[in-house]
Amino acid sequence: MTINNILSLDVGEKRIGVARAGVVALLAQPQTTLLNDALVFNNIARLTEELQVSEIIVGLPRNINDEDTEQTRYIRRFADSLKSEVSSIIIHFQDEANTSQKAKAELQERNKPYEKADIDALAATYILQDFIDTRKGSVK
């Protein structure tokens, strides 16, 4: 029996934070950071194969009034392009409100050096854990 993982993406124009969780443990953890370049969809597809991913969660930014922004539209176009590369994988959106700020604050509290890529990967972890927690709440 194959146990599939869930992958989460915090998509930025330069980098993409990646987190994963197993469907049994359902505990999100940072995975890596990818460059958002011409190879990004191939790199994500490779990761989905290596990690046996069945679902991808993409962080969706919205403005303070919960309305779409230019960044929201960019993320939706990114997800559409990704879907053509990984057509067998289900893609969901998850609100990413304040995940980068929360990640930065957590890393600052650790009093250790960190890079922007660390913020991106940790933000992806928060996005994924929020998705998991929301899904658990909807299961009766």
Secondary structure as GFF3:
##gff-version 3
##sequence-region A 1 140
A	DSSP	beta_strand	5	11	.	.	.	ID=ss1
A	DSSP	beta_strand	15	22	.	.	.	ID=ss2
A	DSSP	beta_strand	29	35	.	.	.	ID=ss3
A	DSSP	alpha_helix	40	50	.	.	.	ID=ss4
A	DSSP	beta_strand	53	60	.	.	.	ID=ss5
A	DSSP	alpha_helix	70	85	.	.	.	ID=ss6
A	DSSP	beta_strand	90	95	.	.	.	ID=ss7
A	DSSP	alpha_helix	99	109	.	.	.	ID=ss8
A	DSSP	alpha_helix	116	138	.	.	.	ID=ss9
###
